[in-house]
Amino acid sequence: MDPRARYPPGTGNGRGGNPNYYGRGPPLSQNNHHHHHQTSAAHQQQYVQRQPQPQPQQHHQNNQQQHHHQSNHQQQHHQNHHQQQQQQQQQWLRRNQITAAGTSGPKVVAPPPAAVGNDPSSQDWKAQLKLPPADTRFRTEDVTATKGNEFEDYFLKRELLMGIYEKGFEKPSPIQEESIPIALTGSDILARAKNGTGKTAAFCIPALEKIDQDKNAIQVVIVVPTRELALQTSQVCKELGKHLKIQVMVTTGGTSLKDDIVRLYQPVHLLVGTPGRILDLTKKGVCILKDCSMLVMDEADKLLSPEFQPSIEQLIRYLPASRQILMFSATFPVTVKEFKDKYLPKPYVINLMDELTLKGITQFYAFVEERQKVHCLNTLFSKLQINQSIIFCNSVNRVEL
């Protein structure tokens, strides 16, 4: 602290009122000193008139008070500085989300709120899905008699689960509960279930789960007997795997073979088609099946008819020896048993059928003469309230009627 500030102007023997100050020049003479003392006294008298100089005792008390005030000021300054450090440390702790164990503990940095909503690995990923309207249709025991499992119980990929729920599936059906976990283990399956109970998703879900999307090769082949079923199955695969980078291709007879060849030169992971077209592309060396680890046969009873069975057996020869075969059908004739004994030595058999028709569906039949069939059909449509219907005929000419 500058000592000049402690003395009033004019006090002392030097500049600035400091009595301890000595100039560089020679000391003043006694006369000059006396004259200077008088002048200083006059200045002091003028200063005293404006503000009396404190007595020595009062001056000592003032110094003690000033020293005490300075001590209090320094103590308060240290307290404020300590509080400020604590506040900064608490703000830093809150900002970095460090555990209560101290700075030596592990850091847990919370992601920003904006990143949580966009991160598919967040716990709230279901809330981000675009779910379809709830299905309020009546459900029979064929799809409700489940074990209470969830799709998450099968440890599927998050992106696949997103596609499953956005497709409208809530819980696995009985055929899905039985087939999905077994198919994921790599075992062969011989499943018998009714149409309309979720058979398509029962083999599409494990097929999509086992595909390595970073591997540019055909890894799954789904064989179906008709073009319409091939289109339907491929559409289900695309919808379930829309969050995956899996390329699905459909090929059937009656379409351009050149377009299929061009398409196969692009990445394809899952191939859906009819046996004849797939076998034709394979023989031409365009469809490479050496990396195909799963063969799915939907409507196996029809695929093993004399029309398709030779093509199926030739197609299996192009697959690796470690391939997995999944067979799904509503009926198992003798041809299915013979094929099973030859190509599926120890399959996992699933049979969820005690009758062919779905529960809750009533069937009627009538014997009429050939010329009365159309008239009988018209009578039924006029008497019954039918919103949707499918009429099956045994000939092309009858369909055109």
C-alpha positions in Angstrom: 0.0 0.0 0.0 1.4 3.4 -0.9 2.4 5.2 2.3 1.7 8.6 0.8 -2.0 8.0 1.1 -1.8 7.8 4.9 -0.6 11.3 5.5 -2.5 14.6 4.7 -0.9 17.0 2.3 1.7 19.2 3.8 2.7 17.0 6.6 6.2 15.7 6.9 9.5 16.8 5.4 9.2 15.7 1.9 7.0 15.6 -1.1 3.6 14.2 -0.9 3.5 14.7 2.8 5.7 11.7 3.7 7.9 12.5 6.7 10.3 9.7 5.8 11.0 11.1 2.4 14.5 12.6 1.9 15.4 14.4 -1.3 18.5 13.8 -3.3 19.8 17.4 -2.8 21.7 18.7 0.2 19.8 19.1 3.5 18.2 22.3 4.1 19.8 24.9 6.3 18.4 25.6 9.7 16.9 28.9 8.5 15.5 27.3 5.6 14.3 24.5 7.8 12.8 26.9 10.2 11.1 28.7 7.4 10.0 25.5 5.9 8.7 24.5 9.4 6.7 27.7 9.6 5.3 27.2 6.1 4.4 23.6 7.0 2.8 24.8 10.2 0.8 27.3 8.2 -0.3 24.6 5.8 -1.0 22.3 8.7 -3.1 25.0 10.4 -5.1 25.5 7.3 -5.6 21.8 7.0 -6.5 21.5 10.7 -9.2 24.1 10.3 -10.8 22.0 7.6 -10.3 18.6 9.3 -8.8 18.3 12.7 -5.9 16.0 13.0 -6.7 13.0 15.2 -5.0 12.6 18.6 -2.3 9.9 18.9 -4.7 7.7 20.8 -7.5 8.2 18.4 -5.0 7.7 15.5 -4.0 4.4 17.1 -7.6 3.3 17.5 -8.3 4.3 13.9 -5.4 2.2 12.7 -6.7 -0.7 14.7 -10.2 -0.2 13.3 -8.8 0.1 9.8 -6.7 -3.0 10.3 -9.7 -4.9 11.6 -11.7 -3.6 8.7 -9.1 -4.8 6.3 -9.0 -8.2 8.0 -12.7 -8.5 7.7 -12.6 -7.4 4.1 -9.9 -10.0 3.3 -11.8 -12.7 5.1 -15.0 -11.9 3.3 -13.1 -11.8 0.0 -11.7 -15.3 0.7 -15.2 -16.5 1.6 -16.7 -15.1 -1.6 -13.9 -16.6 -3.6 -14.4 -20.0 -2.0 -18.2 -19.8 -2.6 -17.6 -18.8 -6.3 -15.3 -21.8 -6.7 -17.9 -24.1 -5.2 -20.6 -22.7 -7.5 -18.4 -23.2 -10.6 -17.5 -26.7 -9.6 -21.2 -27.6 -9.0 -22.1 -26.1 -12.4 -19.3 -28.1 -14.0 -20.6 -31.3 -12.3 -24.1 -30.7 -13.4 -23.0 -30.0 -16.9 -20.9 -33.2 -17.2 -23.2 -35.4 -15.1 -20.4 -36.8 -13.0 -21.4 -39.3 -10.4 -21.5 -38.4 -6.7 -18.3 -40.3 -6.0 -16.3 -37.2 -7.0 -14.1 -36.2 -9.9 -12.1 -39.4 -9.6 -15.2 -41.5 -10.4 -16.4 -42.5 -13.9 -17.9 -39.9 -16.1 -21.4 -40.3 -17.4 -22.1 -37.8 -20.1 -25.8 -37.6 -20.9 -26.7 -37.1 -24.6 -28.5 -34.0 -25.6 -32.3 -34.2 -25.7 -32.3 -33.8 -29.5 -30.1 -36.8 -30.0 -32.2 -39.1 -27.9 -35.2 -38.8 -30.2 -33.2 -39.5 -33.3 -31.1 -42.3 -31.9 -32.7 -45.7 -32.8 -30.8 -47.3 -29.8 -32.6 -45.1 -27.2 -35.1 -46.7 -24.9 -38.0 -44.6 -26.2 -37.6 -46.0 -29.8 -41.2 -47.4 -29.8 -42.6 -43.9 -29.4 -41.0 -42.8 -32.6 -42.7 -45.5 -34.7 -45.4 -44.8 -37.2 -47.9 -47.5 -36.1 -50.9 -48.3 -38.2 -54.4 -48.1 -36.7 -55.2 -50.8 -34.2 -56.8 -53.9 -35.7 -60.2 -54.3 -34.2 -61.3 -57.3 -36.1 -62.4 -60.4 -34.3 -59.6 -62.9 -33.7 -60.0 -66.6 -33.4 -58.0 -69.0 -31.2 -55.8 -69.8 -34.2 -53.9 -66.5 -33.6 -54.8 -65.7 -29.9 -53.8 -69.0 -28.2 -50.2 -67.9 -27.6 -47.7 -68.4 -24.8 -47.5 -64.7 -24.1 -44.1 -64.1 -25.7 -43.0 -60.8 -27.2 -41.0 -60.1 -30.3 -38.3 -58.6 -28.1 -37.8 -62.0 -26.4 -36.1 -63.3 -29.6 -33.3 -60.7 -29.4 -34.0 -59.5 -33.0 -32.3 -56.5 -34.6 -33.7 -53.1 -33.5 -34.4 -52.2 -37.1 -36.2 -55.4 -37.7 -38.4 -54.9 -34.7 -39.3 -51.4 -36.0 -40.5 -52.9 -39.2 -42.5 -55.6 -37.4 -44.4 -53.1 -35.2 -44.9 -50.7 -38.1 -46.3 -53.6 -40.1 -49.0 -53.9 -37.4 -47.8 -56.9 -35.6 -48.3 -56.7 -31.8 -47.4 -60.1 -30.5 -46.2 -63.3 -32.3 -48.9 -65.7 -33.3 -48.7 -69.4 -32.3 -46.9 -70.5 -35.4 -44.5 -67.6 -35.1 -43.8 -68.4 -31.4 -42.9 -72.0 -32.4 -40.9 -71.4 -35.6 -38.9 -68.1 -35.1 -36.7 -69.2 -32.2 -36.0 -72.6 -33.8 -35.2 -71.1 -37.2 -32.7 -68.7 -35.6 -30.8 -71.7 -34.3 -30.2 -73.0 -37.8 -32.3 -76.2 -37.5 -34.5 -77.5 -40.3 -38.3 -77.0 -39.7 -41.3 -78.9 -41.0 -44.2 -76.8 -39.9 -47.9 -77.4 -40.5 -50.2 -74.4 -39.9 -53.4 -73.0 -41.3 -53.6 -70.3 -43.9 -54.1 -66.9 -42.3 -52.3 -67.6 -39.0 -49.0 -65.7 -39.8 -47.0 -68.3 -41.7 -45.4 -65.8 -44.0 -43.9 -63.7 -41.1 -42.9 -66.9 -39.4 -40.2 -67.5 -41.9 -39.6 -64.0 -43.2 -38.6 -62.7 -39.7 -35.8 -65.2 -39.1 -34.7 -64.9 -42.7 -34.3 -61.2 -42.4 -32.6 -61.6 -39.0 -29.9 -64.0 -40.3 -29.0 -62.0 -43.4 -25.7 -60.2 -43.3 -26.5 -56.9 -45.1 -22.8 -56.1 -45.5 -22.3 -59.2 -47.6 -23.1 -58.8 -51.3 -24.6 -62.3 -52.0 -27.9 -64.2 -52.1 -28.2 -65.6 -48.6 -31.9 -66.6 -48.5 -34.1 -68.1 -51.2 -37.9 -68.3 -50.7 -39.7 -70.6 -53.2 -43.4 -70.4 -53.8 -45.7 -72.1 -56.3 -47.5 -69.1 -57.9 -46.6 -65.6 -59.1 -49.2 -63.9 -56.9 -47.8 -65.5 -53.8 -44.3 -64.5 -54.8 -45.3 -60.9 -55.1 -47.2 -61.0 -51.8 -44.2 -62.6 -50.0 -41.7 -60.2 -51.4 -43.8 -57.3 -50.3 -44.0 -58.6 -46.8 -40.2 -59.0 -46.7 -39.7 -55.4 -47.9 -42.1 -54.0 -45.3 -40.6 -55.9 -42.4 -37.1 -55.1 -43.5 -37.6 -51.5 -44.6 -35.3 -50.2 -41.9 -32.6 -52.7 -42.9 -30.3 -52.4 -45.9 -31.5 -55.7 -47.3 -32.2 -55.9 -51.1 -35.2 -58.1 -51.9 -35.8 -59.4 -55.5 -38.8 -61.3 -56.9 -38.6 -63.4 -60.0 -41.4 -65.5 -61.6 -42.2 -67.1 -64.9 -44.0 -65.1 -67.5 -41.8 -62.0 -66.9 -38.8 -60.7 -68.8 -35.8 -62.9 -68.2 -33.5 -60.2 -69.4 -34.7 -57.8 -66.7 -34.0 -60.5 -64.1 -30.5 -61.0 -65.3 -29.7 -57.3 -65.2 -31.2 -57.1 -61.7 -29.0 -60.0 -60.4 -25.9 -58.0 -61.4 -26.9 -55.6 -58.6 -26.8 -56.5 -54.9 -29.5 -59.0 -53.9 -29.7 -60.6 -50.4 -33.1 -62.3 -50.5 -34.6 -63.9 -53.6 -38.3 -64.8 -53.8 -39.7 -66.6 -56.9 -41.1 -69.7 -58.5 -38.9 -72.9 -58.8 -38.7 -72.9 -62.6 -37.5 -69.3 -63.0 -35.0 -69.5 -60.2 -33.5 -72.8 -61.5 -33.3 -71.2 -65.0 -31.3 -68.2 -63.7 -29.1 -70.6 -61.7 -28.2 -72.8 -64.6 -27.3 -69.7 -66.7 -24.7 -68.8 -64.0 -26.4 -65.5 -63.1 -28.0 -66.6 -59.8 -25.1 -67.7 -57.5 -26.3 -69.7 -54.6 -23.0 -70.8 -53.0 -23.6 -68.4 -50.1 -27.2 -69.2 -49.7 -27.7 -70.6 -46.1 -31.5 -70.9 -46.0 -34.1 -72.3 -48.4 -37.8 -71.6 -47.5 -40.5 -73.6 -49.2 -44.0 -72.0 -48.7 -47.0 -74.2 -49.7 -44.6 -77.2 -49.6 -47.4 -79.6 -50.6 -47.8 -77.8 -53.9 -44.1 -77.4 -54.5 -43.6 -81.2 -54.1 -46.2 -82.0 -56.7 -45.0 -83.7 -60.0 -44.9 -80.3 -61.6 -42.4 -78.6 -59.3 -40.6 -81.4 -57.4 -37.9 -82.1 -60.1 -37.0 -78.3 -60.2 -36.8 -78.2 -56.3 -34.5 -81.2 -56.2 -32.2 -79.7 -58.8 -32.2 -76.4 -57.1 -31.1 -78.0 -53.8 -28.0 -79.3 -55.5 -26.7 -75.7 -56.0 -27.0 -75.0 -52.3 -24.1 -75.6 -49.9 -24.3 -78.8 -47.8 -24.8 -76.8 -44.6 -28.0 -75.2 -45.9 -31.1 -74.8 -43.7 -34.5 -75.8 -45.1 -37.8 -74.5 -43.8 -41.0 -76.2 -45.1 -44.4 -74.6 -44.4 -47.7 -76.1 -45.5 -51.3 -76.6 -44.5 -51.3 -80.3 -45.6 -48.6 -82.9 -45.7 -49.3 -85.6 -48.3 -47.1 -88.6 -48.8 -44.7 -86.7 -51.2 -43.8 -84.3 -48.4 -42.8 -87.2 -46.1 -40.6 -88.7 -48.8 -38.9 -85.4 -49.4 -38.4 -84.9 -45.7 -36.8 -88.3 -45.2 -34.4 -87.5 -48.1 -33.4 -83.9 -47.4 -34.4 -83.2 -43.8 -33.0 -86.0 -41.7 -33.8 -84.5 -38.3 -36.2 -81.6 -38.7 -38.1 -79.8 -36.0 -41.7 -80.7 -36.5 -44.4 -78.2 -35.7 -48.1 -79.2 -36.0 -50.6 -76.6 -34.9 -53.6 -78.1 -36.7 -56.4 -80.4 -35.6 -58.5 -79.4 -38.6 -57.8 -77.6 -41.9 -60.3 -74.7 -41.5 -59.9 -71.8 -39.2 -61.8 -71.7 -36.0 -64.9 -69.5 -36.1 -65.5 -70.1 -39.8 -68.6 -72.0 -40.8 -68.7 -73.9 -44.1 -71.6 -75.0 -46.2 -71.8 -77.0 -49.4 -74.6 -77.8 -51.9 -75.0 -80.5 -54.5 -76.4 -78.9 -57.7 -76.5 -79.9 -61.3 -74.0 -78.4 -63.7 -76.5 -76.1 -65.4 -77.8 -74.8 -62.0 -74.4 -73.7 -60.5 -74.5 -70.2 -61.9 -78.1 -69.7 -60.9 -77.3 -71.0 -57.4 -74.4 -68.6 -57.1 -76.5 -65.6 -58.1 -79.2 -66.6 -55.5 -76.6 -66.7 -52.7 -75.3 -63.2 -53.6 -78.9 -61.9 -53.7 -79.9 -63.4 -50.3 -76.6 -62.9 -48.3 -74.8 -59.7 -47.4 -71.3 -60.3 -48.7 -68.7 -57.5 -48.6 -65.8 -59.4 -50.1 -65.6 -62.8 -51.8 -63.4 -65.1 -53.9 -64.9 -67.5 -56.4 -62.7 -70.4 -57.4 -63.4 -72.2 -60.7 -61.8 -75.3 -62.2 -61.5 -74.0 -65.7 -60.6 -70.8 -67.6 -63.8 -70.8 -69.5 -65.9 -70.9 -66.4 -64.0 -68.0 -64.9 -64.9 -65.9 -67.9 -68.6 -66.5 -67.3 
